[in-house]
Amino acid sequence: MSNPDDEKYTPGSRFPVQKYAGWLRLFIIPLLVYSAWFVETFLLVGQARLFQNPGATGLFLYTLVACILIGFIVPVMYLRRSFLSGAVNMHQVGFRPAWRTGPIVLVTVLVLLPISILFNPFGTDRMAFLQAFLLVLPTAAASVMICFVLLGTHIQAFMREGGIIASVSSGVIVTSFLFGFTSLVRAPGLSHENTFLLTLGTGVIIAVFFFSLRDIYSTILLTAVCLVFTLAGQLSPPALESVSGAISAAACLTVVFLLGVHVYFFRKYATILVKAS
């Protein structure tokens, strides 16, 4: 039986059709989704200086358009096709059963909590850290979905023939760079070079974390904490306090939608492990 992933040629053509289809399906289209998210982040966060001067209307618009519509709905629609084609599976995208996700999230919280308390960029103001965490939570969720769940897993699938080391390394390198690149439009008040290098470093940590554990919830928690530390110099605790209700509502909306995506995937798709005979 022929392998559907084998390269195919059309008469008179010198190049494999399947290779071009792989580029389009596993790299170009996910990159276009990232580009749309990048532009929306620039318009709704960077240009509007949303994190520096948060407002309820701007927060909800950004959360609904950039984080939920482009950050969740579009990737979910594309992941459905990838599940059916076998390019990626539930294990790879990080939506795991509760019995596995629960312990990983708990350990992640136990590690991140003392770090956040001891090295709080807002000093002893723990409420400011919490509000900053909730502010960036939608951004963290969309970043993980776009950069790592969508692009990362599809790059891994595209490089699958090179082996696990080459495919995962490619995913880590590309997604780390793209995650760092978003800092150029998300944090306009800092030096672009310093911001990019700092976010690139955190992107490497997050990418290695995601590809090692394959858990979306713990990766989002780590990303949100990293964003608080990298953006703390631009955030004003009094400004965050003035829109704390809107910040909490936007964060809750993001969590509810994330849980909804998880339930949808588990009802529609499953990865069945079959033991070799």
KEKE-3310 file (N, C-alpha, C; in steps of 0.2 Angstrom, whole numbers, plus 5000, padded with zeros to 4 digits):
npx = (5004:5003:5011:5003:5010:5020:5031:5023:5022:5017:5014:5027:5031:5045:5046:5040:5023:5017:5026:5025:5011:5013:5021:5011:5000:5006:5014:5013:4999:4997:5006:5001:4989:4996:5001:4990:4985:4996:4995:4983:4986:4995:4987:4977:4983:4997:4997:4986:4991:4987:4990:4997:4988:4974:4958:4940:4932:4942:4949:4940:4937:4949:4951:4940:4942:4956:4961:4951:4944:4954:4964:4959:4947:4950:4962:4957:4947:4956:4964:4955:4955:4968:4968:4960:4967:4978:4990:4992:4989:4979:4987:4999:4995:4992:4980:4975:4969:4960:4965:4979:4982:4979:4989:5000:4997:4996:5009:5016:5010:5014:5028:5029:5022:5029:5040:5035:5031:5042:5050:5043:5039:5033:5036:5031:5017:5006:4993:4994:5002:4993:4983:4990:4993:4981:4977:4986:4983:4973:4981:4992:4986:4981:4994:5000:4991:4992:5007:5013:5004:4997:5007:5019:5016:5013:5024:5032:5026:5028:5042:5044:5049:5063:5066:5063:5072:5076:5063:5057:5066:5066:5053:5054:5064:5058:5046:5049:5056:5045:5037:5044:5045:5033:5033:5038:5027:5019:5024:5028:5034:5047:5064:5067:5076:5081:5069:5065:5075:5074:5061:5062:5071:5063:5053:5060:5061:5048:5044:5052:5047:5033:5034:5040:5031:5019:5006:4993:4987:4996:5007:5001:5000:5013:5017:5010:5015:5028:5025:5021:5032:5040:5033:5031:5037:5030:5017:5005:5000:4989:4982:4978:4970:4959:4952:4949:4938:4934:4946:4946:4934:4937:4948:4941:4932:4941:4946:4934:4931:4943:4941:4929:4934:4942:4933:4925:4935:4937:4925:4924:4936:4949:4964:4969:4978:4987:4993:5007:5007)
npy = (4994:5011:5025:5039:5051:5051:5058:5065:5067:5077:5074:5080:5089:5095:5095:5090:5088:5086:5091:5105:5106:5102:5113:5123:5119:5115:5125:5139:5143:5142:5152:5163:5165:5168:5180:5188:5189:5195:5208:5212:5213:5223:5234:5234:5234:5238:5250:5257:5257:5249:5241:5250:5261:5255:5252:5248:5246:5244:5233:5223:5223:5219:5207:5199:5200:5199:5189:5179:5177:5177:5171:5159:5153:5153:5145:5133:5129:5126:5117:5106:5101:5097:5087:5077:5074:5068:5075:5081:5078:5076:5074:5080:5094:5098:5097:5088:5074:5076:5070:5070:5083:5090:5087:5092:5106:5109:5107:5116:5128:5128:5130:5142:5151:5154:5160:5171:5178:5181:5187:5198:5210:5222:5224:5224:5223:5213:5212:5220:5212:5201:5208:5212:5200:5194:5203:5201:5188:5184:5187:5179:5166:5167:5168:5156:5147:5151:5153:5141:5130:5130:5134:5128:5114:5111:5114:5105:5094:5096:5094:5081:5070:5072:5067:5065:5074:5084:5089:5094:5103:5112:5117:5123:5133:5141:5145:5152:5163:5169:5172:5180:5191:5197:5205:5217:5224:5224:5230:5245:5255:5251:5248:5242:5232:5227:5223:5213:5203:5200:5194:5185:5176:5172:5166:5154:5147:5145:5138:5126:5121:5118:5109:5099:5095:5096:5102:5113:5121:5123:5129:5141:5147:5148:5157:5168:5173:5175:5186:5196:5199:5204:5215:5223:5235:5244:5244:5251:5251:5259:5262:5249:5245:5254:5248:5235:5227:5225:5219:5207:5201:5200:5191:5180:5177:5172:5161:5153:5151:5144:5132:5128:5125:5114:5105:5103:5098:5085:5079:5078:5073:5061:5054:5038:5026:5012:4997:4989:4973)
npz = (5000:4996:5003:5009:5012:5003:4991:4976:4959:4945:4928:4917:4927:4937:4951:4967:4970:4982:4991:4990:4994:5007:5012:5011:5019:5031:5035:5028:5029:5043:5047:5041:5049:5061:5057:5055:5068:5073:5067:5072:5086:5085:5081:5091:5104:5104:5096:5102:5115:5125:5136:5144:5146:5151:5146:5148:5136:5126:5131:5131:5117:5112:5118:5113:5098:5095:5104:5106:5094:5083:5090:5095:5089:5075:5075:5080:5071:5060:5066:5067:5054:5053:5063:5057:5045:5051:5053:5065:5083:5098:5109:5105:5103:5116:5123:5136:5145:5161:5172:5169:5166:5178:5189:5182:5181:5194:5200:5192:5196:5210:5208:5201:5210:5222:5216:5210:5221:5228:5219:5215:5203:5207:5219:5236:5233:5230:5225:5214:5206:5204:5197:5185:5180:5177:5167:5157:5154:5144:5132:5134:5133:5119:5113:5116:5109:5096:5093:5098:5099:5087:5076:5081:5082:5069:5062:5067:5062:5048:5048:5051:5044:5046:5059:5077:5084:5075:5071:5083:5087:5077:5078:5091:5089:5078:5084:5096:5090:5084:5094:5102:5092:5093:5103:5099:5094:5104:5116:5115:5122:5127:5123:5107:5104:5116:5122:5112:5113:5127:5127:5117:5124:5134:5126:5121:5133:5136:5124:5125:5137:5133:5122:5129:5140:5134:5138:5138:5148:5159:5151:5147:5160:5163:5153:5155:5168:5164:5155:5163:5171:5160:5155:5166:5169:5161:5166:5176:5192:5199:5187:5183:5194:5192:5182:5186:5187:5173:5168:5175:5171:5157:5158:5164:5154:5144:5150:5151:5138:5133:5141:5135:5122:5125:5129:5118:5109:5115:5114:5100:5095:5097:5103:5100:5108:5102:5106:5100:5092)
capx = (5000:5007:5011:5000:5014:5026:5030:5020:5024:5013:5017:5030:5034:5051:5045:5035:5017:5016:5030:5022:5005:5015:5023:5005:4996:5009:5018:5011:4993:4998:5010:4996:4985:5000:5002:4983:4985:5001:4992:4978:4990:4998:4982:4973:4987:5003:4995:4982:4994:4981:4992:4999:4982:4969:4951:4936:4930:4948:4951:4935:4938:4955:4950:4936:4944:4963:4963:4946:4942:4960:4968:4956:4942:4953:4966:4952:4945:4961:4966:4950:4957:4974:4967:4957:4972:4983:4996:4994:4984:4977:4993:5004:4992:4992:4974:4976:4964:4960:4969:4985:4983:4978:4995:5005:4996:4997:5016:5017:5008:5018:5034:5028:5019:5035:5044:5031:5030:5049:5053:5037:5042:5029:5038:5026:5010:5004:4987:4996:5004:4988:4979:4994:4993:4974:4977:4990:4981:4971:4987:4996:4982:4982:5001:5001:4987:4995:5014:5015:4999:4996:5013:5024:5015:5013:5031:5035:5023:5032:5049:5043:5054:5070:5067:5061:5076:5075:5056:5055:5071:5064:5047:5057:5067:5054:5040:5053:5057:5039:5034:5048:5044:5027:5035:5039:5021:5015:5027:5031:5038:5053:5069:5065:5081:5080:5062:5065:5080:5071:5055:5065:5073:5057:5050:5064:5059:5041:5044:5055:5042:5027:5036:5042:5026:5013:5000:4992:4985:5002:5010:4998:5001:5020:5018:5007:5019:5033:5023:5020:5039:5043:5029:5030:5039:5025:5011:5003:4995:4983:4978:4975:4965:4954:4948:4950:4932:4935:4952:4944:4929:4941:4952:4936:4929:4946:4946:4928:4932:4948:4938:4925:4938:4944:4927:4924:4940:4937:4919:4924:4942:4952:4970:4969:4985:4986:4999:5010:5006)
capy = (5000:5017:5030:5046:5056:5050:5064:5064:5071:5077:5074:5086:5093:5092:5096:5086:5092:5085:5095:5111:5105:5102:5119:5127:5116:5115:5131:5145:5145:5144:5158:5168:5166:5172:5187:5191:5190:5200:5214:5214:5215:5230:5239:5235:5234:5242:5257:5260:5257:5246:5239:5256:5264:5250:5254:5242:5244:5242:5227:5218:5222:5216:5200:5196:5200:5196:5183:5173:5176:5175:5167:5153:5151:5152:5139:5127:5127:5123:5110:5101:5098:5093:5080:5072:5072:5065:5079:5082:5074:5079:5074:5085:5101:5099:5096:5082:5072:5080:5066:5071:5090:5092:5087:5096:5112:5110:5108:5123:5134:5127:5132:5149:5155:5157:5165:5177:5182:5183:5192:5202:5217:5227:5225:5220:5224:5207:5213:5223:5207:5198:5211:5212:5193:5194:5208:5197:5181:5183:5187:5172:5161:5167:5167:5149:5144:5153:5151:5134:5124:5129:5134:5124:5107:5110:5114:5098:5089:5097:5092:5074:5065:5073:5064:5069:5080:5090:5092:5097:5108:5117:5120:5127:5139:5146:5148:5156:5169:5172:5174:5186:5196:5200:5210:5223:5228:5224:5234:5251:5260:5249:5248:5236:5227:5224:5219:5207:5198:5197:5190:5179:5171:5168:5161:5148:5143:5142:5133:5120:5118:5116:5103:5094:5092:5095:5104:5120:5125:5125:5133:5147:5150:5151:5162:5174:5175:5178:5192:5200:5201:5208:5221:5226:5242:5248:5244:5256:5248:5263:5261:5242:5245:5257:5244:5229:5223:5223:5214:5200:5199:5197:5184:5174:5175:5168:5154:5149:5149:5139:5126:5126:5122:5108:5100:5102:5093:5079:5076:5077:5070:5057:5050:5031:5023:5005:4993:4985:4966)
capz = (5000:4995:5008:5007:5013:4998:4986:4970:4953:4939:4921:4915:4932:4940:4958:4970:4972:4989:4995:4990:4998:5014:5014:5011:5024:5038:5037:5026:5032:5050:5047:5039:5055:5065:5054:5056:5075:5074:5065:5077:5092:5084:5081:5097:5110:5103:5094:5107:5121:5129:5143:5148:5148:5150:5146:5148:5129:5123:5134:5128:5110:5111:5120:5108:5092:5094:5108:5105:5087:5079:5094:5097:5084:5069:5076:5081:5064:5056:5069:5065:5048:5054:5066:5052:5041:5054:5054:5073:5087:5104:5113:5103:5104:5123:5127:5138:5150:5167:5177:5168:5166:5185:5192:5179:5182:5201:5200:5189:5201:5216:5206:5199:5215:5226:5211:5209:5227:5230:5214:5212:5200:5210:5226:5240:5231:5227:5221:5207:5202:5202:5192:5179:5178:5174:5162:5151:5153:5137:5128:5135:5130:5112:5111:5116:5104:5089:5092:5100:5098:5080:5072:5083:5080:5062:5060:5069:5057:5042:5048:5054:5041:5049:5065:5082:5086:5070:5071:5089:5087:5072:5082:5097:5086:5075:5088:5100:5087:5082:5101:5103:5087:5094:5108:5095:5093:5111:5121:5111:5126:5128:5118:5103:5104:5123:5122:5108:5116:5133:5125:5114:5129:5138:5121:5121:5139:5135:5119:5128:5142:5130:5119:5134:5144:5130:5142:5136:5153:5162:5147:5148:5166:5163:5148:5158:5173:5160:5152:5169:5172:5155:5154:5173:5169:5158:5169:5182:5197:5199:5181:5183:5199:5190:5177:5188:5185:5166:5168:5178:5166:5151:5159:5165:5147:5140:5153:5149:5131:5133:5143:5130:5116:5127:5129:5111:5106:5118:5111:5093:5093:5102:5101:5103:5108:5101:5108:5095:5093)
cpx = (5004:5006:5008:5004:5020:5025:5027:5021:5018:5017:5020:5033:5040:5051:5039:5029:5016:5020:5027:5015:5007:5017:5016:5001:4999:5013:5015:5004:4993:5001:5005:4991:4989:5000:4996:4983:4990:4999:4987:4981:4992:4993:4978:4976:4993:5001:4991:4985:4989:4984:4995:4993:4976:4962:4946:4934:4936:4950:4946:4935:4944:4954:4946:4939:4951:4964:4958:4945:4948:4964:4966:4952:4945:4958:4962:4950:4950:4964:4961:4953:4964:4973:4964:4962:4978:4990:4997:4988:4983:4983:4998:5001:4991:4985:4973:4970:4965:4965:4977:4987:4983:4985:5000:5004:4997:5005:5018:5016:5012:5025:5034:5026:5025:5039:5041:5031:5037:5052:5048:5040:5038:5030:5033:5019:5008:4997:4989:4998:4998:4984:4983:4993:4986:4974:4981:4987:4978:4976:4991:4992:4982:4989:5002:4998:4990:5002:5016:5010:4998:5002:5018:5022:5015:5020:5034:5032:5027:5039:5049:5048:5061:5071:5064:5065:5075:5069:5055:5060:5069:5058:5049:5060:5063:5048:5043:5054:5051:5036:5038:5047:5037:5028:5036:5033:5017:5018:5031:5035:5045:5058:5067:5070:5081:5074:5062:5069:5077:5065:5057:5067:5068:5053:5053:5062:5052:5040:5046:5050:5036:5029:5038:5036:5019:5006:4999:4990:4992:5007:5008:5000:5009:5021:5015:5011:5025:5032:5023:5027:5042:5040:5028:5032:5035:5018:5010:4998:4989:4979:4975:4969:4959:4949:4948:4944:4932:4940:4950:4939:4933:4945:4947:4934:4934:4946:4940:4929:4937:4945:4933:4928:4940:4939:4925:4928:4939:4930:4920:4930:4945:4958:4970:4976:4984:4993:5001:5009:5012)
cpy = (5006:5022:5037:5051:5056:5056:5061:5069:5071:5077:5080:5091:5090:5092:5092:5090:5091:5089:5102:5111:5105:5109:5124:5125:5117:5121:5138:5147:5146:5150:5164:5170:5170:5179:5191:5193:5195:5207:5217:5216:5222:5235:5240:5235:5239:5250:5261:5260:5255:5244:5245:5260:5260:5253:5248:5241:5241:5235:5221:5217:5218:5208:5196:5195:5196:5189:5177:5172:5173:5170:5160:5150:5149:5146:5133:5125:5124:5117:5105:5097:5094:5087:5075:5070:5068:5069:5080:5079:5078:5079:5079:5093:5103:5099:5089:5080:5075:5077:5068:5079:5093:5092:5091:5104:5114:5111:5114:5129:5134:5130:5140:5154:5158:5162:5171:5182:5185:5188:5196:5209:5223:5228:5220:5220:5218:5207:5216:5217:5203:5201:5211:5205:5192:5198:5204:5190:5179:5183:5181:5167:5161:5166:5160:5145:5145:5151:5144:5129:5124:5129:5129:5116:5106:5110:5108:5093:5090:5094:5085:5070:5066:5070:5068:5075:5086:5093:5096:5104:5114:5121:5125:5134:5144:5149:5153:5163:5173:5175:5180:5192:5200:5206:5217:5228:5228:5229:5240:5255:5258:5249:5241:5230:5223:5220:5213:5202:5195:5192:5184:5174:5168:5164:5155:5144:5140:5137:5126:5117:5115:5109:5097:5091:5092:5097:5111:5124:5128:5130:5140:5151:5152:5157:5169:5177:5178:5185:5198:5203:5206:5214:5225:5233:5247:5248:5248:5253:5252:5262:5254:5242:5248:5253:5237:5224:5220:5218:5207:5197:5196:5191:5179:5172:5171:5161:5150:5147:5144:5132:5123:5122:5115:5103:5098:5097:5086:5075:5074:5072:5066:5054:5043:5028:5015:5002:4989:4977:4962)
cpz = (5000:5001:5006:5007:5008:4993:4979:4965:4948:4933:4919:4920:4935:4948:4961:4972:4979:4993:4995:4994:5005:5016:5015:5018:5031:5040:5035:5029:5039:5051:5045:5045:5060:5063:5055:5064:5077:5073:5070:5084:5091:5085:5088:5104:5109:5101:5099:5114:5127:5136:5147:5150:5147:5150:5145:5140:5125:5125:5131:5121:5108:5112:5115:5101:5091:5098:5107:5098:5083:5083:5096:5091:5078:5069:5076:5075:5060:5059:5068:5059:5049:5058:5061:5047:5044:5055:5061:5076:5094:5109:5111:5104:5112:5127:5129:5143:5157:5172:5175:5168:5173:5188:5189:5181:5190:5203:5197:5193:5207:5214:5205:5205:5219:5222:5211:5215:5229:5225:5211:5210:5203:5217:5231:5238:5227:5223:5214:5203:5199:5196:5185:5176:5174:5167:5156:5150:5146:5132:5128:5132:5122:5110:5111:5111:5097:5088:5093:5098:5090:5076:5074:5081:5073:5059:5061:5064:5050:5042:5051:5051:5043:5056:5071:5084:5082:5070:5077:5089:5083:5075:5087:5094:5083:5079:5093:5097:5086:5089:5103:5099:5089:5099:5105:5094:5100:5116:5117:5115:5128:5122:5114:5104:5111:5124:5118:5111:5122:5131:5121:5119:5133:5133:5121:5127:5138:5130:5122:5133:5138:5126:5123:5137:5140:5134:5141:5142:5157:5158:5147:5154:5166:5158:5151:5164:5169:5157:5157:5170:5166:5154:5161:5173:5165:5161:5175:5186:5198:5193:5181:5188:5196:5185:5179:5187:5178:5165:5170:5173:5160:5152:5160:5158:5143:5143:5151:5142:5130:5135:5138:5124:5118:5127:5122:5108:5109:5116:5104:5091:5098:5099:5104:5102:5107:5102:5102:5097:5093)
residu = (MET:SER:ASN:PRO:ASP:ASP:GLU:LYS:TYR:THR:PRO:GLY:SER:ARG:PHE:PRO:VAL:GLN:LYS:TYR:ALA:GLY:TRP:LEU:ARG:LEU:PHE:ILE:ILE:PRO:LEU:LEU:VAL:TYR:SER:ALA:TRP:PHE:VAL:GLU:THR:PHE:LEU:LEU:VAL:GLY:GLN:ALA:ARG:LEU:PHE:GLN:ASN:PRO:GLY:ALA:THR:GLY:LEU:PHE:LEU:TYR:THR:LEU:VAL:ALA:CYS:ILE:LEU:ILE:GLY:PHE:ILE:VAL:PRO:VAL:MET:TYR:LEU:ARG:ARG:SER:PHE:LEU:SER:GLY:ALA:VAL:ASN:MET:HIS:GLN:VAL:GLY:PHE:ARG:PRO:ALA:TRP:ARG:THR:GLY:PRO:ILE:VAL:LEU:VAL:THR:VAL:LEU:VAL:LEU:LEU:PRO:ILE:SER:ILE:LEU:PHE:ASN:PRO:PHE:GLY:THR:ASP:ARG:MET:ALA:PHE:LEU:GLN:ALA:PHE:LEU:LEU:VAL:LEU:PRO:THR:ALA:ALA:ALA:SER:VAL:MET:ILE:CYS:PHE:VAL:LEU:LEU:GLY:THR:HIS:ILE:GLN:ALA:PHE:MET:ARG:GLU:GLY:GLY:ILE:ILE:ALA:SER:VAL:SER:SER:GLY:VAL:ILE:VAL:THR:SER:PHE:LEU:PHE:GLY:PHE:THR:SER:LEU:VAL:ARG:ALA:PRO:GLY:LEU:SER:HIS:GLU:ASN:THR:PHE:LEU:LEU:THR:LEU:GLY:THR:GLY:VAL:ILE:ILE:ALA:VAL:PHE:PHE:PHE:SER:LEU:ARG:ASP:ILE:TYR:SER:THR:ILE:LEU:LEU:THR:ALA:VAL:CYS:LEU:VAL:PHE:THR:LEU:ALA:GLY:GLN:LEU:SER:PRO:PRO:ALA:LEU:GLU:SER:VAL:SER:GLY:ALA:ILE:SER:ALA:ALA:ALA:CYS:LEU:THR:VAL:VAL:PHE:LEU:LEU:GLY:VAL:HIS:VAL:TYR:PHE:PHE:ARG:LYS:TYR:ALA:THR:ILE:LEU:VAL:LYS:ALA:SER)
# end
